[in-house]
Amino acid sequence: MEQQHLKEAGFCIQEAASLFPTSHSVLYMRGRLAEMKGSLEEAKQLYKEALTVNPDGVRIMHSLGMVLSRLDHKCLAQKVLRDAVERQSTCHEAWQGLGEVLQAQGQSEASVECFLTALELEASSPVLPFSIIPREL
């Protein structure tokens, strides 16, 4: 994302945070913004806060796992991503992330299985969530 867009996104997220300071969605978006800016420790903390509010948030778990991996906490990243695929076994992003972490740990066979599962799931995954399709069709 370009610097100007990051700045605009920051203003929007800041406004949302002032209205809904404990919203897991807002905490997640703050984490995403911190991650895009390269503040991985801040992103990790915000994702953890978001998970405290919404412990079943697979999207949050995926992002936290990937940040932990980038911070070189591979074992913890693997645990978080395994939790994500246990919670929602159809999340191809979580399977992909788990495969990347396992590959980085030298677990080639397990990573291949995760990558294959991710590819299979991605093929049947909608481009946009069904929840945003208007009901007036």
Chimera marker file (.cmm) of the C-alpha trace (Angstrom):
<marker_set name="trace">
<marker id="1" x="0.000" y="0.000" z="0.000" r="1" g="1" b="0" radius="0.5"/>
<marker id="2" x="1.329" y="3.425" z="-0.856" r="1" g="1" b="0" radius="0.5"/>
<marker id="3" x="2.371" y="5.797" z="1.934" r="1" g="1" b="0" radius="0.5"/>
<marker id="4" x="-0.542" y="8.170" z="1.199" r="1" g="1" b="0" radius="0.5"/>
<marker id="5" x="-3.033" y="5.318" z="1.412" r="1" g="1" b="0" radius="0.5"/>
<marker id="6" x="-1.492" y="4.118" z="4.681" r="1" g="1" b="0" radius="0.5"/>
<marker id="7" x="-1.924" y="7.602" z="6.095" r="1" g="1" b="0" radius="0.5"/>
<marker id="8" x="-5.578" y="7.739" z="5.007" r="1" g="1" b="0" radius="0.5"/>
<marker id="9" x="-6.211" y="4.248" z="6.360" r="1" g="1" b="0" radius="0.5"/>
<marker id="10" x="-4.597" y="5.310" z="9.631" r="1" g="1" b="0" radius="0.5"/>
<marker id="11" x="-7.018" y="8.225" z="9.985" r="1" g="1" b="0" radius="0.5"/>
<marker id="12" x="-10.017" y="5.990" z="9.292" r="1" g="1" b="0" radius="0.5"/>
<marker id="13" x="-8.865" y="3.326" z="11.738" r="1" g="1" b="0" radius="0.5"/>
<marker id="14" x="-8.111" y="5.977" z="14.366" r="1" g="1" b="0" radius="0.5"/>
<marker id="15" x="-11.663" y="7.316" z="14.004" r="1" g="1" b="0" radius="0.5"/>
<marker id="16" x="-13.103" y="3.802" z="14.284" r="1" g="1" b="0" radius="0.5"/>
<marker id="17" x="-10.942" y="3.160" z="17.365" r="1" g="1" b="0" radius="0.5"/>
<marker id="18" x="-12.284" y="6.297" z="19.043" r="1" g="1" b="0" radius="0.5"/>
<marker id="19" x="-15.846" y="5.062" z="18.468" r="1" g="1" b="0" radius="0.5"/>
<marker id="20" x="-15.278" y="1.351" z="19.184" r="1" g="1" b="0" radius="0.5"/>
<marker id="21" x="-12.054" y="1.000" z="21.227" r="1" g="1" b="0" radius="0.5"/>
<marker id="22" x="-12.621" y="-2.658" z="22.186" r="1" g="1" b="0" radius="0.5"/>
<marker id="23" x="-13.905" y="-3.925" z="18.836" r="1" g="1" b="0" radius="0.5"/>
<marker id="24" x="-11.933" y="-6.957" z="17.669" r="1" g="1" b="0" radius="0.5"/>
<marker id="25" x="-12.342" y="-5.752" z="14.074" r="1" g="1" b="0" radius="0.5"/>
<marker id="26" x="-10.808" y="-2.376" z="14.898" r="1" g="1" b="0" radius="0.5"/>
<marker id="27" x="-7.968" y="-3.988" z="16.860" r="1" g="1" b="0" radius="0.5"/>
<marker id="28" x="-7.364" y="-6.323" z="13.917" r="1" g="1" b="0" radius="0.5"/>
<marker id="29" x="-7.275" y="-3.423" z="11.433" r="1" g="1" b="0" radius="0.5"/>
<marker id="30" x="-4.883" y="-1.512" z="13.695" r="1" g="1" b="0" radius="0.5"/>
<marker id="31" x="-2.684" y="-4.608" z="13.701" r="1" g="1" b="0" radius="0.5"/>
<marker id="32" x="-2.812" y="-4.887" z="9.908" r="1" g="1" b="0" radius="0.5"/>
<marker id="33" x="-1.819" y="-1.229" z="9.587" r="1" g="1" b="0" radius="0.5"/>
<marker id="34" x="1.063" y="-1.660" z="12.046" r="1" g="1" b="0" radius="0.5"/>
<marker id="35" x="2.189" y="-4.743" z="10.120" r="1" g="1" b="0" radius="0.5"/>
<marker id="36" x="2.132" y="-2.858" z="6.805" r="1" g="1" b="0" radius="0.5"/>
<marker id="37" x="4.226" y="-0.112" z="8.384" r="1" g="1" b="0" radius="0.5"/>
<marker id="38" x="6.745" y="-2.727" z="9.543" r="1" g="1" b="0" radius="0.5"/>
<marker id="39" x="5.941" y="-2.450" z="13.266" r="1" g="1" b="0" radius="0.5"/>
<marker id="40" x="5.734" y="-6.197" z="13.839" r="1" g="1" b="0" radius="0.5"/>
<marker id="41" x="5.880" y="-6.106" z="17.655" r="1" g="1" b="0" radius="0.5"/>
<marker id="42" x="3.013" y="-3.602" z="17.743" r="1" g="1" b="0" radius="0.5"/>
<marker id="43" x="1.055" y="-5.696" z="15.243" r="1" g="1" b="0" radius="0.5"/>
<marker id="44" x="1.626" y="-8.811" z="17.368" r="1" g="1" b="0" radius="0.5"/>
<marker id="45" x="0.308" y="-7.043" z="20.467" r="1" g="1" b="0" radius="0.5"/>
<marker id="46" x="-2.773" y="-5.716" z="18.655" r="1" g="1" b="0" radius="0.5"/>
<marker id="47" x="-3.566" y="-9.156" z="17.205" r="1" g="1" b="0" radius="0.5"/>
<marker id="48" x="-3.262" y="-10.651" z="20.696" r="1" g="1" b="0" radius="0.5"/>
<marker id="49" x="-5.681" y="-8.027" z="22.034" r="1" g="1" b="0" radius="0.5"/>
<marker id="50" x="-8.102" y="-8.770" z="19.190" r="1" g="1" b="0" radius="0.5"/>
<marker id="51" x="-7.932" y="-12.493" z="20.031" r="1" g="1" b="0" radius="0.5"/>
<marker id="52" x="-8.690" y="-11.696" z="23.662" r="1" g="1" b="0" radius="0.5"/>
<marker id="53" x="-11.940" y="-10.084" z="22.520" r="1" g="1" b="0" radius="0.5"/>
<marker id="54" x="-12.680" y="-12.689" z="19.823" r="1" g="1" b="0" radius="0.5"/>
<marker id="55" x="-10.852" y="-15.960" z="20.628" r="1" g="1" b="0" radius="0.5"/>
<marker id="56" x="-12.384" y="-17.716" z="17.599" r="1" g="1" b="0" radius="0.5"/>
<marker id="57" x="-11.130" y="-15.164" z="15.050" r="1" g="1" b="0" radius="0.5"/>
<marker id="58" x="-9.402" y="-17.324" z="12.439" r="1" g="1" b="0" radius="0.5"/>
<marker id="59" x="-8.404" y="-14.313" z="10.339" r="1" g="1" b="0" radius="0.5"/>
<marker id="60" x="-6.775" y="-12.791" z="13.436" r="1" g="1" b="0" radius="0.5"/>
<marker id="61" x="-5.018" y="-16.083" z="14.246" r="1" g="1" b="0" radius="0.5"/>
<marker id="62" x="-3.685" y="-16.274" z="10.696" r="1" g="1" b="0" radius="0.5"/>
<marker id="63" x="-2.268" y="-12.756" z="10.846" r="1" g="1" b="0" radius="0.5"/>
<marker id="64" x="-0.784" y="-13.342" z="14.310" r="1" g="1" b="0" radius="0.5"/>
<marker id="65" x="0.806" y="-16.589" z="13.151" r="1" g="1" b="0" radius="0.5"/>
<marker id="66" x="2.387" y="-14.929" z="10.139" r="1" g="1" b="0" radius="0.5"/>
<marker id="67" x="3.747" y="-12.048" z="12.247" r="1" g="1" b="0" radius="0.5"/>
<marker id="68" x="5.154" y="-14.510" z="14.786" r="1" g="1" b="0" radius="0.5"/>
<marker id="69" x="6.843" y="-16.345" z="11.924" r="1" g="1" b="0" radius="0.5"/>
<marker id="70" x="8.368" y="-13.117" z="10.617" r="1" g="1" b="0" radius="0.5"/>
<marker id="71" x="9.606" y="-12.395" z="14.160" r="1" g="1" b="0" radius="0.5"/>
<marker id="72" x="11.266" y="-15.841" z="14.047" r="1" g="1" b="0" radius="0.5"/>
<marker id="73" x="8.975" y="-17.414" z="16.663" r="1" g="1" b="0" radius="0.5"/>
<marker id="74" x="8.320" y="-20.406" z="14.394" r="1" g="1" b="0" radius="0.5"/>
<marker id="75" x="7.106" y="-22.855" z="17.074" r="1" g="1" b="0" radius="0.5"/>
<marker id="76" x="4.582" y="-20.383" z="18.452" r="1" g="1" b="0" radius="0.5"/>
<marker id="77" x="3.529" y="-19.428" z="14.909" r="1" g="1" b="0" radius="0.5"/>
<marker id="78" x="2.941" y="-23.109" z="14.145" r="1" g="1" b="0" radius="0.5"/>
<marker id="79" x="0.768" y="-23.500" z="17.256" r="1" g="1" b="0" radius="0.5"/>
<marker id="80" x="-1.346" y="-20.436" z="16.444" r="1" g="1" b="0" radius="0.5"/>
<marker id="81" x="-1.832" y="-21.529" z="12.827" r="1" g="1" b="0" radius="0.5"/>
<marker id="82" x="-2.709" y="-25.088" z="13.884" r="1" g="1" b="0" radius="0.5"/>
<marker id="83" x="-5.331" y="-23.589" z="16.211" r="1" g="1" b="0" radius="0.5"/>
<marker id="84" x="-6.668" y="-21.585" z="13.256" r="1" g="1" b="0" radius="0.5"/>
<marker id="85" x="-7.080" y="-24.632" z="11.002" r="1" g="1" b="0" radius="0.5"/>
<marker id="86" x="-8.669" y="-26.573" z="13.868" r="1" g="1" b="0" radius="0.5"/>
<marker id="87" x="-11.206" y="-23.790" z="14.395" r="1" g="1" b="0" radius="0.5"/>
<marker id="88" x="-11.969" y="-23.411" z="10.685" r="1" g="1" b="0" radius="0.5"/>
<marker id="89" x="-10.634" y="-26.237" z="8.574" r="1" g="1" b="0" radius="0.5"/>
<marker id="90" x="-11.822" y="-24.566" z="5.349" r="1" g="1" b="0" radius="0.5"/>
<marker id="91" x="-9.598" y="-21.470" z="5.690" r="1" g="1" b="0" radius="0.5"/>
<marker id="92" x="-7.082" y="-21.820" z="2.868" r="1" g="1" b="0" radius="0.5"/>
<marker id="93" x="-5.046" y="-18.835" z="4.095" r="1" g="1" b="0" radius="0.5"/>
<marker id="94" x="-4.420" y="-20.538" z="7.445" r="1" g="1" b="0" radius="0.5"/>
<marker id="95" x="-3.386" y="-23.785" z="5.715" r="1" g="1" b="0" radius="0.5"/>
<marker id="96" x="-1.046" y="-21.817" z="3.429" r="1" g="1" b="0" radius="0.5"/>
<marker id="97" x="0.508" y="-20.008" z="6.399" r="1" g="1" b="0" radius="0.5"/>
<marker id="98" x="0.928" y="-23.258" z="8.317" r="1" g="1" b="0" radius="0.5"/>
<marker id="99" x="2.638" y="-24.771" z="5.279" r="1" g="1" b="0" radius="0.5"/>
<marker id="100" x="5.046" y="-21.834" z="5.080" r="1" g="1" b="0" radius="0.5"/>
<marker id="101" x="5.947" y="-22.129" z="8.764" r="1" g="1" b="0" radius="0.5"/>
<marker id="102" x="6.420" y="-25.897" z="8.557" r="1" g="1" b="0" radius="0.5"/>
<marker id="103" x="8.591" y="-25.459" z="5.464" r="1" g="1" b="0" radius="0.5"/>
<marker id="104" x="10.741" y="-22.896" z="7.307" r="1" g="1" b="0" radius="0.5"/>
<marker id="105" x="11.144" y="-25.446" z="10.112" r="1" g="1" b="0" radius="0.5"/>
<marker id="106" x="12.337" y="-28.079" z="7.640" r="1" g="1" b="0" radius="0.5"/>
<marker id="107" x="9.196" y="-30.222" z="7.870" r="1" g="1" b="0" radius="0.5"/>
<marker id="108" x="8.872" y="-30.735" z="4.125" r="1" g="1" b="0" radius="0.5"/>
<marker id="109" x="6.316" y="-33.564" z="4.039" r="1" g="1" b="0" radius="0.5"/>
<marker id="110" x="3.937" y="-31.840" z="6.450" r="1" g="1" b="0" radius="0.5"/>
<marker id="111" x="4.293" y="-28.528" z="4.607" r="1" g="1" b="0" radius="0.5"/>
<marker id="112" x="3.448" y="-30.165" z="1.266" r="1" g="1" b="0" radius="0.5"/>
<marker id="113" x="0.252" y="-31.594" z="2.785" r="1" g="1" b="0" radius="0.5"/>
<marker id="114" x="-0.707" y="-28.138" z="4.051" r="1" g="1" b="0" radius="0.5"/>
<marker id="115" x="0.013" y="-26.517" z="0.681" r="1" g="1" b="0" radius="0.5"/>
<marker id="116" x="-2.061" y="-29.138" z="-1.141" r="1" g="1" b="0" radius="0.5"/>
<marker id="117" x="-4.939" y="-28.645" z="1.290" r="1" g="1" b="0" radius="0.5"/>
<marker id="118" x="-4.693" y="-24.874" z="0.817" r="1" g="1" b="0" radius="0.5"/>
<marker id="119" x="-4.792" y="-25.218" z="-2.980" r="1" g="1" b="0" radius="0.5"/>
<marker id="120" x="-7.768" y="-27.550" z="-2.833" r="1" g="1" b="0" radius="0.5"/>
<marker id="121" x="-9.686" y="-25.220" z="-0.521" r="1" g="1" b="0" radius="0.5"/>
<marker id="122" x="-8.768" y="-22.079" z="-2.451" r="1" g="1" b="0" radius="0.5"/>
<marker id="123" x="-10.229" y="-23.563" z="-5.635" r="1" g="1" b="0" radius="0.5"/>
<marker id="124" x="-13.653" y="-23.777" z="-3.997" r="1" g="1" b="0" radius="0.5"/>
<marker id="125" x="-13.389" y="-20.561" z="-1.982" r="1" g="1" b="0" radius="0.5"/>
<marker id="126" x="-15.500" y="-17.590" z="-3.131" r="1" g="1" b="0" radius="0.5"/>
<marker id="127" x="-13.631" y="-14.495" z="-4.299" r="1" g="1" b="0" radius="0.5"/>
<marker id="128" x="-15.914" y="-12.378" z="-2.103" r="1" g="1" b="0" radius="0.5"/>
<marker id="129" x="-17.816" y="-13.533" z="0.973" r="1" g="1" b="0" radius="0.5"/>
<marker id="130" x="-21.419" y="-14.485" z="0.311" r="1" g="1" b="0" radius="0.5"/>
<marker id="131" x="-22.487" y="-12.181" z="3.142" r="1" g="1" b="0" radius="0.5"/>
<marker id="132" x="-21.817" y="-9.074" z="1.027" r="1" g="1" b="0" radius="0.5"/>
<marker id="133" x="-23.996" y="-10.151" z="-1.895" r="1" g="1" b="0" radius="0.5"/>
<marker id="134" x="-27.235" y="-8.156" z="-1.893" r="1" g="1" b="0" radius="0.5"/>
<marker id="135" x="-30.315" y="-10.162" z="-0.948" r="1" g="1" b="0" radius="0.5"/>
<marker id="136" x="-32.408" y="-8.480" z="-3.633" r="1" g="1" b="0" radius="0.5"/>
<marker id="137" x="-31.322" y="-10.623" z="-6.567" r="1" g="1" b="0" radius="0.5"/>
<link id1="1" id2="2" r="1" g="1" b="0" radius="0.2"/>
<link id1="2" id2="3" r="1" g="1" b="0" radius="0.2"/>
<link id1="3" id2="4" r="1" g="1" b="0" radius="0.2"/>
<link id1="4" id2="5" r="1" g="1" b="0" radius="0.2"/>
<link id1="5" id2="6" r="1" g="1" b="0" radius="0.2"/>
<link id1="6" id2="7" r="1" g="1" b="0" radius="0.2"/>
<link id1="7" id2="8" r="1" g="1" b="0" radius="0.2"/>
<link id1="8" id2="9" r="1" g="1" b="0" radius="0.2"/>
<link id1="9" id2="10" r="1" g="1" b="0" radius="0.2"/>
<link id1="10" id2="11" r="1" g="1" b="0" radius="0.2"/>
<link id1="11" id2="12" r="1" g="1" b="0" radius="0.2"/>
<link id1="12" id2="13" r="1" g="1" b="0" radius="0.2"/>
<link id1="13" id2="14" r="1" g="1" b="0" radius="0.2"/>
<link id1="14" id2="15" r="1" g="1" b="0" radius="0.2"/>
<link id1="15" id2="16" r="1" g="1" b="0" radius="0.2"/>
<link id1="16" id2="17" r="1" g="1" b="0" radius="0.2"/>
<link id1="17" id2="18" r="1" g="1" b="0" radius="0.2"/>
<link id1="18" id2="19" r="1" g="1" b="0" radius="0.2"/>
<link id1="19" id2="20" r="1" g="1" b="0" radius="0.2"/>
<link id1="20" id2="21" r="1" g="1" b="0" radius="0.2"/>
<link id1="21" id2="22" r="1" g="1" b="0" radius="0.2"/>
<link id1="22" id2="23" r="1" g="1" b="0" radius="0.2"/>
<link id1="23" id2="24" r="1" g="1" b="0" radius="0.2"/>
<link id1="24" id2="25" r="1" g="1" b="0" radius="0.2"/>
<link id1="25" id2="26" r="1" g="1" b="0" radius="0.2"/>
<link id1="26" id2="27" r="1" g="1" b="0" radius="0.2"/>
<link id1="27" id2="28" r="1" g="1" b="0" radius="0.2"/>
<link id1="28" id2="29" r="1" g="1" b="0" radius="0.2"/>
<link id1="29" id2="30" r="1" g="1" b="0" radius="0.2"/>
<link id1="30" id2="31" r="1" g="1" b="0" radius="0.2"/>
<link id1="31" id2="32" r="1" g="1" b="0" radius="0.2"/>
<link id1="32" id2="33" r="1" g="1" b="0" radius="0.2"/>
<link id1="33" id2="34" r="1" g="1" b="0" radius="0.2"/>
<link id1="34" id2="35" r="1" g="1" b="0" radius="0.2"/>
<link id1="35" id2="36" r="1" g="1" b="0" radius="0.2"/>
<link id1="36" id2="37" r="1" g="1" b="0" radius="0.2"/>
<link id1="37" id2="38" r="1" g="1" b="0" radius="0.2"/>
<link id1="38" id2="39" r="1" g="1" b="0" radius="0.2"/>
<link id1="39" id2="40" r="1" g="1" b="0" radius="0.2"/>
<link id1="40" id2="41" r="1" g="1" b="0" radius="0.2"/>
<link id1="41" id2="42" r="1" g="1" b="0" radius="0.2"/>
<link id1="42" id2="43" r="1" g="1" b="0" radius="0.2"/>
<link id1="43" id2="44" r="1" g="1" b="0" radius="0.2"/>
<link id1="44" id2="45" r="1" g="1" b="0" radius="0.2"/>
<link id1="45" id2="46" r="1" g="1" b="0" radius="0.2"/>
<link id1="46" id2="47" r="1" g="1" b="0" radius="0.2"/>
<link id1="47" id2="48" r="1" g="1" b="0" radius="0.2"/>
<link id1="48" id2="49" r="1" g="1" b="0" radius="0.2"/>
<link id1="49" id2="50" r="1" g="1" b="0" radius="0.2"/>
<link id1="50" id2="51" r="1" g="1" b="0" radius="0.2"/>
<link id1="51" id2="52" r="1" g="1" b="0" radius="0.2"/>
<link id1="52" id2="53" r="1" g="1" b="0" radius="0.2"/>
<link id1="53" id2="54" r="1" g="1" b="0" radius="0.2"/>
<link id1="54" id2="55" r="1" g="1" b="0" radius="0.2"/>
<link id1="55" id2="56" r="1" g="1" b="0" radius="0.2"/>
<link id1="56" id2="57" r="1" g="1" b="0" radius="0.2"/>
<link id1="57" id2="58" r="1" g="1" b="0" radius="0.2"/>
<link id1="58" id2="59" r="1" g="1" b="0" radius="0.2"/>
<link id1="59" id2="60" r="1" g="1" b="0" radius="0.2"/>
<link id1="60" id2="61" r="1" g="1" b="0" radius="0.2"/>
<link id1="61" id2="62" r="1" g="1" b="0" radius="0.2"/>
<link id1="62" id2="63" r="1" g="1" b="0" radius="0.2"/>
<link id1="63" id2="64" r="1" g="1" b="0" radius="0.2"/>
<link id1="64" id2="65" r="1" g="1" b="0" radius="0.2"/>
<link id1="65" id2="66" r="1" g="1" b="0" radius="0.2"/>
<link id1="66" id2="67" r="1" g="1" b="0" radius="0.2"/>
<link id1="67" id2="68" r="1" g="1" b="0" radius="0.2"/>
<link id1="68" id2="69" r="1" g="1" b="0" radius="0.2"/>
<link id1="69" id2="70" r="1" g="1" b="0" radius="0.2"/>
<link id1="70" id2="71" r="1" g="1" b="0" radius="0.2"/>
<link id1="71" id2="72" r="1" g="1" b="0" radius="0.2"/>
<link id1="72" id2="73" r="1" g="1" b="0" radius="0.2"/>
<link id1="73" id2="74" r="1" g="1" b="0" radius="0.2"/>
<link id1="74" id2="75" r="1" g="1" b="0" radius="0.2"/>
<link id1="75" id2="76" r="1" g="1" b="0" radius="0.2"/>
<link id1="76" id2="77" r="1" g="1" b="0" radius="0.2"/>
<link id1="77" id2="78" r="1" g="1" b="0" radius="0.2"/>
<link id1="78" id2="79" r="1" g="1" b="0" radius="0.2"/>
<link id1="79" id2="80" r="1" g="1" b="0" radius="0.2"/>
<link id1="80" id2="81" r="1" g="1" b="0" radius="0.2"/>
<link id1="81" id2="82" r="1" g="1" b="0" radius="0.2"/>
<link id1="82" id2="83" r="1" g="1" b="0" radius="0.2"/>
<link id1="83" id2="84" r="1" g="1" b="0" radius="0.2"/>
<link id1="84" id2="85" r="1" g="1" b="0" radius="0.2"/>
<link id1="85" id2="86" r="1" g="1" b="0" radius="0.2"/>
<link id1="86" id2="87" r="1" g="1" b="0" radius="0.2"/>
<link id1="87" id2="88" r="1" g="1" b="0" radius="0.2"/>
<link id1="88" id2="89" r="1" g="1" b="0" radius="0.2"/>
<link id1="89" id2="90" r="1" g="1" b="0" radius="0.2"/>
<link id1="90" id2="91" r="1" g="1" b="0" radius="0.2"/>
<link id1="91" id2="92" r="1" g="1" b="0" radius="0.2"/>
<link id1="92" id2="93" r="1" g="1" b="0" radius="0.2"/>
<link id1="93" id2="94" r="1" g="1" b="0" radius="0.2"/>
<link id1="94" id2="95" r="1" g="1" b="0" radius="0.2"/>
<link id1="95" id2="96" r="1" g="1" b="0" radius="0.2"/>
<link id1="96" id2="97" r="1" g="1" b="0" radius="0.2"/>
<link id1="97" id2="98" r="1" g="1" b="0" radius="0.2"/>
<link id1="98" id2="99" r="1" g="1" b="0" radius="0.2"/>
<link id1="99" id2="100" r="1" g="1" b="0" radius="0.2"/>
<link id1="100" id2="101" r="1" g="1" b="0" radius="0.2"/>
<link id1="101" id2="102" r="1" g="1" b="0" radius="0.2"/>
<link id1="102" id2="103" r="1" g="1" b="0" radius="0.2"/>
<link id1="103" id2="104" r="1" g="1" b="0" radius="0.2"/>
<link id1="104" id2="105" r="1" g="1" b="0" radius="0.2"/>
<link id1="105" id2="106" r="1" g="1" b="0" radius="0.2"/>
<link id1="106" id2="107" r="1" g="1" b="0" radius="0.2"/>
<link id1="107" id2="108" r="1" g="1" b="0" radius="0.2"/>
<link id1="108" id2="109" r="1" g="1" b="0" radius="0.2"/>
<link id1="109" id2="110" r="1" g="1" b="0" radius="0.2"/>
<link id1="110" id2="111" r="1" g="1" b="0" radius="0.2"/>
<link id1="111" id2="112" r="1" g="1" b="0" radius="0.2"/>
<link id1="112" id2="113" r="1" g="1" b="0" radius="0.2"/>
<link id1="113" id2="114" r="1" g="1" b="0" radius="0.2"/>
<link id1="114" id2="115" r="1" g="1" b="0" radius="0.2"/>
<link id1="115" id2="116" r="1" g="1" b="0" radius="0.2"/>
<link id1="116" id2="117" r="1" g="1" b="0" radius="0.2"/>
<link id1="117" id2="118" r="1" g="1" b="0" radius="0.2"/>
<link id1="118" id2="119" r="1" g="1" b="0" radius="0.2"/>
<link id1="119" id2="120" r="1" g="1" b="0" radius="0.2"/>
<link id1="120" id2="121" r="1" g="1" b="0" radius="0.2"/>
<link id1="121" id2="122" r="1" g="1" b="0" radius="0.2"/>
<link id1="122" id2="123" r="1" g="1" b="0" radius="0.2"/>
<link id1="123" id2="124" r="1" g="1" b="0" radius="0.2"/>
<link id1="124" id2="125" r="1" g="1" b="0" radius="0.2"/>
<link id1="125" id2="126" r="1" g="1" b="0" radius="0.2"/>
<link id1="126" id2="127" r="1" g="1" b="0" radius="0.2"/>
<link id1="127" id2="128" r="1" g="1" b="0" radius="0.2"/>
<link id1="128" id2="129" r="1" g="1" b="0" radius="0.2"/>
<link id1="129" id2="130" r="1" g="1" b="0" radius="0.2"/>
<link id1="130" id2="131" r="1" g="1" b="0" radius="0.2"/>
<link id1="131" id2="132" r="1" g="1" b="0" radius="0.2"/>
<link id1="132" id2="133" r="1" g="1" b="0" radius="0.2"/>
<link id1="133" id2="134" r="1" g="1" b="0" radius="0.2"/>
<link id1="134" id2="135" r="1" g="1" b="0" radius="0.2"/>
<link id1="135" id2="136" r="1" g="1" b="0" radius="0.2"/>
<link id1="136" id2="137" r="1" g="1" b="0" radius="0.2"/>
</marker_set>
